[in-house]
């Protein structure tokens, strides 16, 4: 399971259980990791074509 997915799932579970602040932080960290990974893949593809 990818790291970003684990962070988002754990964040959602914590938010539901009642640890909203911690859950929100984990959700945002998961989203940031996902976006950074996607940008890295796109940059890597652009360089490999040249």
C-alpha positions in Angstrom: 0.0 0.0 0.0 1.4 3.4 -0.9 2.5 5.8 1.9 0.1 8.5 0.9 -2.9 6.1 1.0 -2.0 4.8 4.4 -1.7 8.4 5.8 -5.0 9.4 4.4 -6.8 6.3 5.6 -5.3 6.7 9.1 -6.2 10.4 9.1 -9.8 9.7 8.2 -10.1 7.0 10.9 -8.6 9.3 13.5 -11.0 12.1 12.4 -14.0 9.8 12.7 -12.9 8.5 16.1 -12.5 12.0 17.5 -8.9 12.9 17.0 -9.8 15.5 14.4 -6.6 17.7 14.7 -4.3 14.7 14.3 -6.5 13.2 11.6 -6.5 16.5 9.6 -2.7 16.7 9.8 -2.3 13.1 8.5 -4.8 13.7 5.7 -2.9 16.8 4.6 0.5 15.1 4.8 -0.9 12.2 2.7 -2.2 14.6 0.1 1.1 16.4 0.0 3.0 13.2 -0.4 0.7 12.2 -3.3 1.1 15.5 -5.1 4.9 15.5 -4.7 5.0 11.9 -6.1 2.8 12.8 -9.1 5.0 15.9 -9.8 8.1 13.7 -9.6 6.6 11.2 -12.0 5.6 13.9 -14.5 9.0 15.6 -14.4 10.7 12.2 -14.8 8.6 11.4 -17.9 9.4 14.8 -19.4 13.1 14.3 -19.0 13.1 10.7 -20.3 11.5 11.8 -23.6 14.3 14.2 -24.4 
